[in-house]
Amino acid sequence: MMSRRRFLWASGAVLAWSRLPGYAAELADARKRVGLIGTGWYGKADLFRLIQVAPVEVVSLCDVDKRMLADAAEQVAARQASHKTPRTYSDYRQMLREKDLDVVLIATPITGTPFP
């Protein structure tokens, strides 16, 4: 008899495997519009790697540190194919209201009590 956990795992694996070719084709054909929340070292490292490996256009950046945000916008403009400078925000909620993002990377520090 198959346990519920094993059944869910197997079902998920089959569904994911059957959709892989579709996802790959979709990503290859369309340039995704990307936003980044948190422009520190980790956020920029993840974003720059994404620019290297996928057809993306970085359209929005968000950070509470204005100097770090301006520096990240400059670096992104220099690295992406279009050389366009992304919009900048200090509040992620304003960035998400734009409704033109396909992908949002979140690279913010965890605050408060760690999870058990």
C-alpha positions as CSV (number, residue, x, y, z in Angstrom):
1,M,0.0,0.0,0.0
2,M,1.3,3.4,-1.0
3,S,1.5,6.1,1.7
4,R,-0.2,9.5,1.1
5,R,3.2,11.2,1.2
6,R,4.7,8.8,-1.4
7,F,1.6,9.2,-3.6
8,L,1.8,13.0,-3.5
9,W,5.6,12.9,-4.2
10,A,5.1,10.5,-7.2
11,S,2.2,12.6,-8.6
12,G,4.1,15.8,-8.3
13,A,7.2,14.3,-10.0
14,V,5.1,13.0,-12.9
15,L,3.4,16.3,-13.4
16,A,6.6,18.2,-13.2
17,W,8.4,15.9,-15.6
18,S,5.5,16.2,-18.2
19,R,5.6,20.0,-18.1
20,L,9.4,20.4,-18.4
21,P,9.6,20.7,-22.2
22,G,6.7,23.2,-22.2
23,Y,8.4,25.4,-19.6
24,A,11.8,25.3,-21.5
25,A,10.1,26.3,-24.7
26,E,8.2,29.1,-23.1
27,L,11.3,30.5,-21.5
28,A,13.4,30.2,-24.6
29,D,10.9,32.1,-26.8
30,A,9.9,35.0,-24.5
31,R,12.0,37.6,-22.8
32,K,10.8,37.7,-19.2
33,R,10.5,41.0,-17.3
34,V,12.3,40.8,-14.0
35,G,12.3,42.8,-10.8
36,L,14.7,42.5,-7.8
37,I,13.8,43.3,-4.2
38,G,17.1,43.7,-2.2
39,T,20.0,45.0,-4.2
40,G,22.8,43.9,-1.9
41,W,25.5,41.5,-2.8
42,Y,23.3,38.4,-2.8
43,G,20.5,40.0,-4.8
44,K,22.9,41.4,-7.5
45,A,24.8,38.1,-7.7
46,D,21.6,36.2,-8.4
47,L,20.3,38.8,-10.8
48,F,23.6,39.1,-12.8
49,R,23.7,35.3,-13.1
50,L,20.1,35.3,-14.4
51,I,21.0,37.9,-17.0
52,Q,23.8,35.6,-18.1
53,V,21.8,32.5,-18.5
54,A,18.2,33.6,-19.5
55,P,16.6,36.0,-21.9
56,V,15.4,38.6,-19.4
57,E,14.9,42.3,-19.2
58,V,15.4,43.8,-15.7
59,V,12.7,46.5,-15.4
60,S,12.5,47.2,-11.6
61,L,14.8,47.3,-8.6
62,C,13.8,47.9,-5.0
63,D,15.9,48.7,-1.9
64,V,15.6,50.9,1.1
65,D,19.2,52.1,0.7
66,K,19.1,54.8,-2.0
67,R,22.9,54.7,-2.7
68,M,22.9,50.9,-3.1
69,L,19.8,51.1,-5.3
70,A,21.4,53.7,-7.6
71,D,24.6,51.7,-7.9
72,A,22.6,48.6,-8.7
73,A,20.6,50.4,-11.4
74,E,23.9,51.5,-13.0
75,Q,25.4,48.0,-12.9
76,V,22.2,46.4,-14.3
77,A,22.0,48.9,-17.2
78,A,25.6,48.1,-18.1
79,R,25.1,44.3,-18.0
80,Q,21.8,43.8,-19.8
81,A,21.4,43.6,-23.5
82,S,19.2,46.6,-23.9
83,H,21.4,48.8,-21.6
84,K,18.1,50.3,-20.2
85,T,18.2,51.6,-16.6
86,P,15.5,49.8,-14.6
87,R,12.9,51.7,-12.5
88,T,13.8,52.1,-8.9
89,Y,11.7,51.9,-5.8
90,S,12.2,52.2,-2.1
91,D,8.9,50.3,-1.3
92,Y,8.4,46.9,-2.8
93,R,4.6,47.4,-2.7
94,Q,4.9,50.2,-5.2
95,M,7.1,48.1,-7.4
96,L,4.6,45.2,-7.4
97,R,1.7,47.5,-8.3
98,E,3.2,48.0,-11.8
99,K,1.8,44.6,-12.8
100,D,4.4,44.1,-15.6
101,L,6.7,41.7,-13.9
102,D,7.0,38.1,-14.9
103,V,9.7,37.2,-12.3
104,V,10.5,38.8,-9.0
105,L,13.7,37.9,-7.1
106,I,13.6,38.5,-3.4
107,A,17.0,38.8,-1.7
108,T,16.2,40.5,1.6
109,P,17.7,39.7,5.1
110,I,15.5,37.7,7.5
111,T,14.6,39.7,10.6
112,G,13.1,38.7,13.8
113,T,13.1,35.2,15.4
114,P,14.5,32.4,13.2
115,F,12.1,29.7,12.2
116,P,12.3,26.5,14.4
